[in-house]
Amino acid sequence: MKLFPVMTALAVAVAIYFVLFQRDALVAFAMGEEQSVDAVKVAKSDDIAAKPPVSVLALKSVEKTVDSGIVLRGRTEAARNINVRAETSGLVVSDPLRKGAFVNKGQLLCQLDAGTRQAALAEAKARLAEAEINETAASSLAEKGFGSATTAIARKAALQAAQAGVERAQTEIEKLKITAPFNGLLESDTAELGSLLQPGGLCGTIIQLDPIKLVGFVPEQAIGKINVGAIAGARLVDGQTVRGEVTFLSRSADPTTRTYRVDVEVANTDLAIRDGATAEIFIAFSGQKAHFLPQSAMTLDDRGQLGIRAVVDGAARFFPAEIVRDTSDGIWLAGLPAALDVIVLGQEYVIDGRRVSVTYREAAE
């Protein structure tokens, strides 16, 4: 009972499809002409080319190297941040240095009490002197045939052990002086006078701010455009601007954000830039070729693709383009041929294949 209405609806739908989307082929079929859809398209192109040329304004454009880049939200980070710790135990006998003080490499931070270490060194030196005498006597007797070679070897081993004992005692005394490993600022007070430090105990924290690092995270789509050594700059929250270069690109992405860490090294001789400050970082990409054109030159094709129309062999032709950078004076577009006659006025009134009458203007600077 319901079959007839369904078939009627299908027939109407097919008819509407041919009328709306295959009109040229349907007309050709109704006229009894044996021509394909491609032939119809060729005929339409011929019709377009046969129409009178449209007057357009164009400019001759040649691609140039454009300074492009990416802006990241990042932070400053000290080049070094070290907790200086004790290697041996002892009471602190030096006055503490207060946080914020600048220290030089090798400067004393914490002095520990020697205790019995000086006595241990004196004992080790005495054993060394005894071992030297015994080794000399044993070697002399062995050479003259009055002593065994085994005894001489044993005395020599005892001498080497005594030398190692002296070196060990001297090293223990050297560990009593805890010094700064590099030039920097104290981020904390050093250990207080009279406090007891055990091996691994904290003497103080030092940070190095010159040079300082700018740390940002680059999306995976842009990481391939950045190279180590690339020029970079930043604007800090206080308005200060700095300039440096990329020193590190991570090879491993953050599993959560899928971004890659990038470090920029910046000079900070006056130590004005602090650790942990927010920074807006700009990193320049490697040289990219692009055309600088008026923003009005951009248009869309029938599929909504962004690009420009240019004059090729006296006819209009659409070229898709990629925006590299937008400025108040114009726009940089990539993905185009090296040289083009770009239509900047009248591009909305022509389609691909339409012949044009061209008037040229000077290129944009």
Backbone torsions as a table, in degrees:
resi	resn	phi	psi	omega
1	MET	NA	-34.2	-175.7
2	LYS	-98.9	0.7	-176.5
3	LEU	-68.3	-40.9	-176.9
4	PHE	-63.4	-45.2	177.7
5	PRO	-62.7	-36.1	179.9
6	VAL	-65.2	-45.8	179.9
7	MET	-64.9	-36.1	177.7
8	THR	-62.6	-43.1	179.7
9	ALA	-63.7	-41.0	178.1
10	LEU	-62.7	-41.8	-179.8
11	ALA	-63.7	-40.5	178.9
12	VAL	-65.8	-40.3	-180.0
13	ALA	-63.9	-42.1	178.1
14	VAL	-63.2	-41.2	-179.8
15	ALA	-63.5	-42.8	179.3
16	ILE	-64.1	-38.6	179.1
17	TYR	-60.5	-47.0	-178.7
18	PHE	-67.4	-34.8	-178.8
19	VAL	-69.1	-40.4	-174.5
20	LEU	-85.1	-41.3	-170.6
21	PHE	-108.8	-18.5	-179.3
22	GLN	-126.1	40.5	-173.5
23	ARG	-63.6	-43.5	-178.2
24	ASP	-64.1	-44.7	179.3
25	ALA	-65.0	-36.7	179.9
26	LEU	-66.1	-41.3	177.9
27	VAL	-63.9	-42.1	179.3
28	ALA	-63.0	-39.3	179.6
29	PHE	-66.9	-41.0	-179.6
30	ALA	-65.2	-30.7	179.6
31	MET	-84.4	-3.7	177.4
32	GLY	80.3	18.9	-179.2
33	GLU	-94.7	137.8	178.5
34	GLU	-95.9	86.0	177.9
35	GLN	-135.4	143.2	-177.5
36	SER	-84.1	171.8	176.8
37	VAL	-63.2	-37.8	177.9
38	ASP	-61.2	-38.0	178.7
39	ALA	-64.3	-37.5	178.1
40	VAL	-63.6	-42.0	179.8
41	LYS	-64.5	-40.1	178.3
42	VAL	-62.2	-41.0	179.1
43	ALA	-62.8	-39.5	178.2
44	LYS	-65.2	-39.8	177.6
45	SER	-63.1	-40.8	177.9
46	ASP	-62.8	-38.5	178.2
47	ASP	-63.5	-40.2	-179.4
48	ILE	-64.7	-44.8	-178.8
49	ALA	-66.8	-27.0	-177.9
50	ALA	-78.9	-15.9	-179.1
51	LYS	-70.1	157.9	179.8
52	PRO	-60.7	143.6	-179.7
53	PRO	-64.2	147.9	178.6
54	VAL	-98.3	134.5	179.2
55	SER	-75.2	127.7	178.7
56	VAL	-135.3	160.6	175.3
57	LEU	-108.2	129.8	-177.3
58	ALA	-134.0	164.3	173.7
59	LEU	-134.6	146.6	177.9
60	LYS	-83.5	120.9	-176.0
61	SER	-122.2	136.9	176.3
62	VAL	-122.5	134.5	-177.2
63	GLU	-66.6	148.4	179.8
64	LYS	-131.6	165.7	175.5
65	THR	-80.8	124.2	-176.5
66	VAL	-112.5	140.6	175.2
67	ASP	-82.9	103.0	178.6
68	SER	-118.1	167.9	-178.7
69	GLY	-173.5	-164.6	-178.0
70	ILE	-134.1	143.7	178.8
71	VAL	-105.3	128.6	-177.8
72	LEU	-121.7	150.6	171.2
73	ARG	-94.4	119.1	-175.8
74	GLY	-142.2	-157.0	-177.5
75	ARG	-149.4	163.4	172.8
76	THR	-88.1	152.5	-179.2
77	GLU	-147.5	134.5	179.4
78	ALA	-60.8	142.3	178.9
79	ALA	-62.4	-36.1	176.7
80	ARG	-139.7	143.4	176.5
81	ASN	-143.9	100.0	-168.9
82	ILE	-119.9	134.4	168.1
83	ASN	-90.9	112.3	-179.0
84	VAL	-83.8	121.5	-173.5
85	ARG	-121.2	159.4	-179.9
86	ALA	-78.3	147.3	176.3
87	GLU	-101.4	-11.9	179.6
88	THR	-142.6	171.5	-178.3
89	SER	-95.0	154.0	177.8
90	GLY	164.2	160.9	176.4
91	LEU	-80.8	140.1	177.9
92	VAL	-76.4	125.6	-178.9
93	VAL	-115.7	7.7	179.7
94	SER	-108.8	151.8	176.4
95	ASP	-69.6	142.9	-177.4
96	PRO	-72.8	148.9	170.7
97	LEU	-93.4	138.8	-174.4
98	ARG	-87.6	149.8	-179.1
99	LYS	-61.0	144.4	-176.1
100	GLY	97.4	-14.6	179.9
101	ALA	-74.0	145.1	176.6
102	PHE	-90.1	132.0	-179.4
103	VAL	-123.0	147.9	177.6
104	ASN	-98.4	157.8	178.3
105	LYS	-57.8	131.0	-179.7
106	GLY	88.3	-6.4	-179.8
107	GLN	-71.0	141.4	-178.4
108	LEU	-68.5	129.1	176.0
109	LEU	-105.1	-48.6	-179.3
110	CYS	-137.9	131.0	175.3
111	GLN	-109.8	125.0	-179.8
112	LEU	-99.8	151.0	178.7
113	ASP	-66.9	136.3	-176.8
114	ALA	-72.4	-29.6	-178.9
115	GLY	62.2	-128.5	-178.9
116	THR	-93.7	11.0	-175.4
117	ARG	-68.4	-35.1	177.3
118	GLN	-64.7	-39.8	177.6
119	ALA	-65.1	-39.2	178.6
120	ALA	-64.4	-35.4	178.5
121	LEU	-68.3	-41.8	179.3
122	ALA	-63.0	-41.7	178.2
123	GLU	-62.5	-41.8	-179.8
124	ALA	-64.6	-36.3	178.4
125	LYS	-68.9	-37.8	177.9
126	ALA	-64.2	-43.4	177.7
127	ARG	-62.6	-36.0	179.1
128	LEU	-65.9	-42.8	179.4
129	ALA	-62.5	-43.1	178.1
130	GLU	-62.5	-42.2	-178.7
131	ALA	-66.4	-35.4	178.8
132	GLU	-64.4	-42.9	179.7
133	ILE	-63.9	-46.2	-179.2
134	ASN	-62.7	-40.2	-178.5
135	GLU	-67.7	-39.0	179.4
136	THR	-64.7	-44.5	-179.5
137	ALA	-65.6	-43.7	-178.5
138	ALA	-65.7	-39.6	179.5
139	SER	-66.5	-39.0	-179.9
140	SER	-66.0	-43.2	179.4
141	LEU	-65.8	-38.1	-179.8
142	ALA	-66.7	-37.4	179.4
143	GLU	-66.4	-33.2	-177.9
144	LYS	-88.7	-4.5	178.7
145	GLY	86.8	9.3	179.6
146	PHE	-96.7	-4.3	179.3
147	GLY	-139.0	158.8	-178.1
148	SER	-82.5	152.5	176.8
149	ALA	-66.4	-31.0	-179.9
150	THR	-63.7	-42.0	178.3
151	THR	-63.2	-39.8	179.7
152	ALA	-64.2	-40.2	179.0
153	ILE	-66.0	-40.2	179.5
154	ALA	-64.0	-41.1	178.8
155	ARG	-65.0	-36.0	178.7
156	LYS	-68.1	-38.9	176.8
157	ALA	-64.0	-39.9	178.1
158	ALA	-63.9	-36.6	177.5
159	LEU	-63.5	-44.4	179.3
160	GLN	-63.9	-38.6	177.4
161	ALA	-63.9	-39.3	178.5
162	ALA	-66.3	-38.5	176.7
163	GLN	-63.0	-41.6	177.8
164	ALA	-64.0	-36.0	178.4
165	GLY	-64.2	-39.2	177.8
166	VAL	-65.2	-44.6	179.9
167	GLU	-62.7	-39.1	179.5
168	ARG	-65.5	-41.4	179.2
169	ALA	-66.7	-38.2	177.7
170	GLN	-66.7	-39.2	178.3
171	THR	-63.6	-40.3	178.3
172	GLU	-61.6	-36.9	178.8
173	ILE	-70.7	-38.6	178.3
174	GLU	-62.5	-32.0	-179.7
175	LYS	-69.0	-13.2	179.5
176	LEU	-70.9	-20.6	178.2
177	LYS	-102.2	113.4	179.0
178	ILE	-100.2	115.3	-173.6
179	THR	-114.8	165.7	179.1
180	ALA	-73.0	130.6	-179.3
181	PRO	-78.2	-16.5	179.3
182	PHE	-161.2	168.2	175.5
183	ASN	-68.5	134.0	-180.0
184	GLY	-177.4	-172.0	179.4
185	LEU	-109.6	140.4	174.7
186	LEU	-75.5	124.3	178.9
187	GLU	-93.4	-8.9	177.3
188	SER	-147.8	160.1	172.9
189	ASP	-63.9	146.9	172.9
190	THR	-74.7	169.1	-175.9
191	ALA	-55.8	139.8	-175.0
192	GLU	-73.1	148.9	177.0
193	LEU	-56.1	128.9	178.1
194	GLY	91.9	-10.0	178.7
195	SER	-75.2	151.3	-178.2
196	LEU	-99.1	122.6	177.0
197	LEU	-104.3	132.4	173.3
198	GLN	-100.4	165.3	175.5
199	PRO	-54.1	125.0	-175.2
200	GLY	93.0	-5.0	178.7
201	GLY	-68.2	146.4	-175.0
202	LEU	-80.0	123.7	173.2
203	CYS	-90.6	-43.1	-179.5
204	GLY	179.9	168.5	179.0
205	THR	-116.7	130.4	-179.4
206	ILE	-121.4	137.0	174.0
207	ILE	-121.1	144.4	176.9
208	GLN	-108.3	120.1	-176.6
209	LEU	-107.0	-2.8	178.5
210	ASP	-131.0	109.6	-1.1
211	PRO	-76.9	167.5	178.1
212	ILE	-115.0	155.2	-178.6
213	LYS	-104.3	144.3	168.4
214	LEU	-106.7	125.6	-175.3
215	VAL	-114.4	126.5	176.1
216	GLY	-137.4	174.1	-179.0
217	PHE	-129.9	121.5	-172.0
218	VAL	-98.5	134.8	175.1
219	PRO	-61.8	152.0	-176.6
220	GLU	-64.4	-22.1	178.7
221	GLN	-70.3	-23.5	-174.1
222	ALA	-110.3	-8.9	-173.9
223	ILE	-63.0	-31.2	-179.5
224	GLY	-70.0	-13.9	-178.7
225	LYS	-92.2	-3.6	-176.7
226	ILE	-109.3	138.5	178.2
227	ASN	-122.7	151.8	172.4
228	VAL	-62.9	131.4	-175.1
229	GLY	99.0	-5.5	179.4
230	ALA	-64.7	145.3	179.1
231	ILE	-71.3	139.3	179.9
232	ALA	-144.5	158.3	177.4
233	GLY	-147.0	171.6	-178.5
234	ALA	-154.3	153.0	172.6
235	ARG	-117.0	123.6	-178.9
236	LEU	-88.0	170.4	-175.6
237	VAL	-64.5	-24.7	179.4
238	ASP	-87.5	5.9	178.7
239	GLY	92.0	-8.3	-179.7
240	GLN	-69.3	139.1	177.2
241	THR	-112.3	141.0	-179.0
242	VAL	-133.6	163.9	-176.8
243	ARG	-138.6	140.4	179.5
244	GLY	-160.4	-155.0	179.3
245	GLU	-143.5	155.3	-178.8
246	VAL	-70.7	128.1	179.8
247	THR	-113.8	-13.5	-177.4
248	PHE	-152.9	136.3	172.4
249	LEU	-127.7	122.0	-178.8
250	SER	-67.8	143.5	176.0
251	ARG	-96.0	-6.5	-177.2
252	SER	-122.0	129.3	-178.4
253	ALA	-83.4	150.6	172.4
254	ASP	-65.2	125.3	-174.8
255	PRO	-63.9	-21.2	-178.2
256	THR	-89.5	-49.4	-175.2
257	THR	-95.5	-12.9	-177.6
258	ARG	58.6	38.4	177.5
259	THR	-118.5	162.8	-176.7
260	TYR	-117.2	136.2	179.5
261	ARG	-73.8	139.5	175.6
262	VAL	-133.8	134.9	179.2
263	ASP	-111.6	136.5	176.2
264	VAL	-120.3	128.0	-179.9
265	GLU	-95.6	130.5	-175.7
266	VAL	-130.9	138.1	176.2
267	ALA	-68.6	142.2	-179.0
268	ASN	-145.9	56.8	-172.5
269	THR	-63.4	-31.6	-179.7
270	ASP	-91.3	2.3	178.0
271	LEU	58.5	28.0	-178.4
272	ALA	-76.2	-25.7	-179.0
273	ILE	-87.2	127.2	-176.6
274	ARG	-95.9	158.3	177.8
275	ASP	-73.0	135.4	174.8
276	GLY	86.4	8.7	-179.6
277	ALA	-80.2	146.8	177.8
278	THR	-70.9	140.6	-178.2
279	ALA	-141.8	142.4	172.2
280	GLU	-99.9	110.8	-170.2
281	ILE	-103.3	131.7	173.8
282	PHE	-113.5	125.0	179.3
283	ILE	-117.7	125.8	-178.3
284	ALA	-78.1	137.7	173.4
285	PHE	-79.2	162.8	172.8
286	SER	-63.8	151.7	-172.9
287	GLY	-46.7	125.1	-179.0
288	GLN	-120.2	139.4	179.5
289	LYS	-86.8	135.4	-179.1
290	ALA	-157.9	163.5	175.8
291	HIS	-103.1	136.4	175.6
292	PHE	-98.7	114.0	-172.6
293	LEU	-131.9	159.8	173.1
294	PRO	-64.6	146.6	179.2
295	GLN	-61.9	-27.6	-179.8
296	SER	-68.6	-14.1	-179.4
297	ALA	-73.7	-17.0	-176.0
298	MET	-76.8	145.6	-179.5
299	THR	-151.1	178.5	178.4
300	LEU	-120.3	146.2	173.8
301	ASP	-88.9	-173.5	-176.1
302	ASP	-64.9	-22.8	179.6
303	ARG	-94.8	6.1	179.1
304	GLY	81.3	16.2	-180.0
305	GLN	-83.0	136.4	-176.9
306	LEU	-82.0	137.0	178.7
307	GLY	179.9	-156.2	179.7
308	ILE	-134.3	163.4	171.7
309	ARG	-111.6	138.4	-178.0
310	ALA	-129.6	165.2	178.4
311	VAL	-93.8	120.9	177.9
312	VAL	-129.4	114.7	-179.4
313	ASP	55.5	40.1	175.5
314	GLY	80.2	5.3	-179.4
315	ALA	-128.9	159.5	180.0
316	ALA	-79.6	145.1	177.1
317	ARG	-148.2	137.7	-178.3
318	PHE	-89.2	137.5	176.4
319	PHE	-127.0	120.6	174.5
320	PRO	-66.7	148.2	-176.1
321	ALA	-141.2	160.0	179.1
322	GLU	-118.3	130.8	179.8
323	ILE	-76.7	122.0	177.5
324	VAL	-93.1	-48.7	-179.4
325	ARG	-155.4	142.8	-179.4
326	ASP	-113.2	130.1	178.3
327	THR	-128.2	171.8	179.0
328	SER	-70.6	-22.6	-177.8
329	ASP	-94.1	-15.6	-177.2
330	GLY	170.1	-168.2	-175.6
331	ILE	-136.1	140.4	177.6
332	TRP	-96.6	125.1	-177.8
333	LEU	-120.9	135.0	177.9
334	ALA	-114.5	171.3	179.3
335	GLY	85.9	15.2	-179.0
336	LEU	-111.1	161.7	173.6
337	PRO	-58.1	160.8	-174.8
338	ALA	-61.9	-34.4	180.0
339	ALA	-135.8	136.5	-176.8
340	LEU	-147.1	150.6	167.5
341	ASP	-99.5	94.7	-171.3
342	VAL	-86.4	130.4	176.7
343	ILE	-79.2	120.0	-178.8
344	VAL	-108.8	-11.1	176.8
345	LEU	-145.7	123.1	-178.6
346	GLY	101.9	0.8	-178.0
347	GLN	-67.5	-20.8	179.9
348	GLU	-79.0	-9.9	-176.3
349	TYR	-105.4	6.0	-179.9
350	VAL	-128.7	157.1	174.4
351	ILE	-125.8	173.5	-179.2
352	ASP	-57.1	129.8	178.5
353	GLY	95.3	-16.4	-178.6
354	ARG	-73.2	128.2	-179.3
355	ARG	-72.5	146.1	-175.2
356	VAL	-131.6	152.2	171.7
357	SER	-105.5	116.6	-166.7
358	VAL	-102.7	135.1	167.5
359	THR	-118.2	130.1	-174.3
360	TYR	-99.0	148.9	173.8
361	ARG	-124.1	169.3	-178.8
362	GLU	-69.6	149.7	-178.5
363	ALA	-69.6	151.8	177.0
364	ALA	-71.0	145.1	180.0
365	GLU	-94.0	NA	NA
